[in-house]
Amino acid sequence: MKTIEIDEELYHFIASQTKHIGEDASSILRRLLKINQPVKTKINVVSQPETQYTLFNDLLDSDLFINEKSIISRFILLLGALYNYNPALFSIAATSLHGSKRQYLAKDKKSLETSGKNTKPREVIGTPYWVISNTNTARKIYILESIMSDMGISENMINQVINIFSSQIK
């Protein structure tokens, strides 16, 4: 694999052309440019709902998640799982989500710090993203629900994740 640098606008265009969960940039460009896809010797097809179910249940059932008492840490773990599920779709959903004055997610800490007072940016581990942490649980739920919905995550899975956070609101 080779690495190329592209501008933000082109990146968003390529990401917006995703036809199915997990489609990589090379496949998208091959399809758009009408270049034959390479023949894969091993095909492993997993349906979207099954992939979602496994991904989120593995996280939600993990000792790391269960033993984590901090809502912000659980929030960051879920954001990381969403990014790993489909980085292109996450990028589109994350960059389009913001409040009336604040950015919620960005690729650098400084952007979040300048978008409002006391944003307290935290790194989303394993991703190029930062998220504001100085929000109430209801706002964290809104952020998760919006990103998951924009990524095409099933309503059932969204409700399962949201119920975990809703039960922690005092």
ABEGO torsion letter per residue (X at the ends): XBBBBBBAAAAAAAAAABABBGBBAAAAAAAAAGBBBBBBABBBBBBAAAAAAAAAAAAAABAAAAABABAAAAAAAAAAAAAAABAAAAAAAAAABBBAABBABBABAAAAAAAEBGAGBBBBBGBABBBBABBBAAAAAAAAAAAAAAAGBBAAAAAAAAAAAAAABX
